[in-house]
Amino acid sequence: MDIEQKRYRAMQGFAELTRRAKTAGRLRADFAQDDLALLLMANGGIIAESTEAALASSRRLVAYMLSAFRAEQAEPLPPPAPLDLRDVLNTPASTLRPAPEAGGAGPAGRRGTSGRIP
């Protein structure tokens, strides 16, 4: 299986997980795939520096975001940013700097087309 097939499979899996979480009432109804791209880009900016503070900041940001994604007490949000998960997943590996023990994606630095996973 080549890298493109693996990316497609991961995106399909995420789409299914999102659908199931919304159906179960655990994920806010207005969650969009663009929101995952936003989280990955924000986290990538934090972990660009390989320090203990960056690792702690990354963990806190992800915890905040996971809390914000919960359906309970969800308040209306502005529309999703025009980001595309494909942009984050297609970022060249040479631009990524994973944090110690964390791995992770780096900043994409590109605007997507808000394309949806088929």
N, C-alpha and C positions, 0 to 999 in steps of 0.2 A: 504494500500500500504506500503510495507516494505522499508527500507532504500536503498536496492540495486535497487529496481524498481524506486525509486525517483532519484537516481543517473543516472540510465540509461535514464530515461525520460529527465533529465536536459541535459545530454550529447547529446541526440537526438535533443533537442530544440536548443542547441548551434550550432550543425552541420547545422541545417536548417537555423538559423539566419546567419551563416557564408556564406552559399550558396547564400542566398538572397542578402546579402550585396555585395558580389562579383559580382553577376549578375547585380545589380544596379550600379556598378562602384564606390561604396563608400569604399570598403575594398580592400586593395592591393591584387593583384592576387597571390602573393607568401605567403600570410598569411596561416599558418598551425595551426592545433589544438594544436600542441606542443608549439606554441607561447603563447597560453592562459595559459598553464601549467607553462611556464617560468615566465609570469607576476604574476601568483598567488604565485609561489615560491619566487620570488623577493620581492613581497609585504609582504609575510608572514615573511620574514627575517626582514623587516623594522618594522612591527607592533608587533614583539616579545616583545618589550618594550612598556608598556602602558603609554606613555607620550604624552604631547601635540606636542612635536617635532616629535615623531613617526607618529602621526596622520597627521600632516602637510606634512611630508615627503611622507607618503603613498598617500595622495591626489595628490601631485606633480608628483610622479612616475606614477601613473595611468594616469594623464593628459598627461604626456610625451608619454606614451605608446599609448594612444588613438590617439594622433596626429601622431605617427609613423605608426599606422595601416591604416591611410587614404590612399586611392588610388592616390590622387593628388600628383604629384611630387615624387612618390615613386622611390627610387633608389635601385639598386640590393643589396641584402643582402647575407651573407653566408648562407649555408643550415641550416634548423632548427636543434636544438639540439635534441638528442634522448630522449625526455621526453614524458611522457604519462599523459594525463589529469586524467586518472584513478588513477595514483599514488597520485596526489594531492587530489583528491576526497576521496580516501581511507585512507588518513592519520588519525590515531586514534585521536579522539576528545581530548584525554588527552594531546596531544602534542601541541594543538592549544591554543594561548593566544590572543583573540580578543582585538583590541584597543577599547577605549571608544567610544560608539555610532557608531562604524564602523562594528563590526563583522569581518568576513573575515577568510581566510584560512591561516594556518601556513605552515612552510616549510615542504616539503615532505621528503627531504633528501634521496630519492631513485631515481635511474635511471629507466626510463621506457623502454618499448619495441617499442615505436613509433606506437603502435597499433592504428588503426583508428576505429572510431565509425561506426558500420555497417549501 
